Every structure is written in C-alpha cells, then in structure tokens.
C-alpha cells in the first residue's frame, strides 16, 4: 500500500491554462493525455493521483531530454570556437 492511499490527498486539476497538444499528444501545460484531461472529473481520487504521478514522470523525462540537448549544443559551441585547444572534449 502506498502512502497516497492512506491519506485523502487534494488531487486538484493540474491545468495551468496552456492547453496545446505536443508531438506525442500530451498537453504542453500539464502533460496529461487527451483522455486524462477529458475524463478528469470522472476519475476516482486514486486514479487522479496516478495521473499526477504519470505527469511528474513525463515532466522529468522531458526535462532530462532538454538538458541533454542543451549539453550537446554547449559542447558544439565550445568545439567550434577553439577545436585545437579543446580536443580533450572528444
């Protein structure tokens, strides 16, 4: 049994008013799927908590992807500015 099952958690609607779908169909604002958004009011407390957990996982995955992308861009900039001096990055 998880701790979230023991207490009545306020699983309020995570909508932040940025209602646009991304490439994978998740809302760019709250990271819920179309079905998760559409049926939110009909979900039980436990189901809402699971959806919120999924949203957190999606957010971490998205942030990790963005961080790796930024790192690659910075390394490319460093190597382009002085490749002979910074060959140890390769």
Buried (B, 14 or more C-beta within 10 A) or exposed (E): EEEBEEEEBEBEEBEEEEEEEEEEEBBEBBBBBEEBBEEBEEBEEEBBBBBBEBBEEBEEEBEEEEEEEEEEEEEEEEBEEEEEEEEEEE
